[in-house]
């Protein structure tokens, strides 16, 4: 029987529908998913062997869950995707504020309605997309917001005294009965508000203004928390932690490959940007490496973490920087340049929490420092490593490039120069071309020019060349020549 034909409690009984709790519902659908070899958490990358198995074990155990991790680790995304494990539709008593199960009504309204109408009690159907409730814990959240309060207007309209439980106004939690309820940043919730959750999690009853209601709410709670919050803003009170079945630790991507997949999936780009701007693989690697460097940087607060959102917004800014340059030069196609990475600095400065030393140096300096560290880290993967200790007159693979800059006094690469001029400048440095051809011979033309620029920046980071940043470009010079020019 189709659900559109099931409109009364009697129809529901005839259909053979079996009522089940939300935790059993999640458990049963997860079992089907595992047996079918599918995942309810598609699009979550890097957690396949760590977080997701723990989450699935918690669901199979019918636990309420606390996802503990630094910002930007897909905690809320995981909670939202649990909706995929719910039945597509469930029946509830029509007009019920708390989605009463017709077979197990818990509100006075539903009990009275079923007692009066029996099998003729009207029912409606609730889609799984409507069974997700989310509340951000902030210091101004009250017990009334979450659990409920007396409604004087209702009392006046119904001509009831405040002693009658029909004057109660239910808060967000009772209204989320038979749903997934997420409280984000749980430590931010005041301790007295956390205490109000004890009975809901364990005994199933609620208290509103002296009314003790035996309402066994049927809910799947998911909490999220940042470890930093335990010291900075508050903590989860111990009895509440005791009532949460599973605490699952999330983490950042463990390698650049996973990080790139996440960034490309989440970045908001349109087809015109993708068609107009080519992004070399090295540029994508470099972008992700910045986040890895930031998480280990002495200037960045490690306890706060570096969100995956930084790489996503930086990637969007990187493409926009190249897109803007192409539009200014009336070019139909362009490739990301390393100098375009100057355009991602606003994405970095707003996404990292700096320690005292970082604040002293300034956010822009820290951002450029992270870019330089990323170039230095990736450099040995493409070109021979440069030893820290070597004789000044010792010859190596990079001596001819350094000699060229000494003899030619360097050059300036403007940010908005045309592609034609950009290529002409880089092609004019013969030792640079020879090095790229020797160590990276199979690059396509678009990627070869990025590699040439990468080599230049790498030599700067290894103190073989120098660069000076101006408002509209970057000048590369011989290391010692630049010292002399400053005297």
Protein Blocks (a to p, Z undefined) as FASTA:
>chain_A
ZZklmmbfklmmmnopacddfklmmmmmmmmmmmnopafkghiahjlmmmmmmmmmmmmn
opacdddddehilmmmmmmmmmmmpcfbdcddehianlpafklccbfklmmmmmmnmmml
ccddddfklmcccddddfkbcfklmnoccdfklmmmnopafkbmklpccdfklmmgoiac
ddehkllpcfklmmmmmmmmmnopaceehiacdddddddddddddfklmmmnmccdfklm
mmpmbacdddddfbfklmmmmmmmmpccdfklmmmpccdfklmmmmmmmmmmmmmpckbc
fknopafklmmmmmmmmmmmmmmmmmmnopabdcddfklmmmmmmmmmmmcccdfklmmn
opklmmmmmmmmmmmmmmmmmmccddfbdcfklccfklmmmmmmmmnnpaaddfkbcfkl
mmmmmmmmmklmmmmmmmmmmbcfklmmmmmmmmmmmmmmnopaccdddfkbccdddfkl
mmmmmZZ
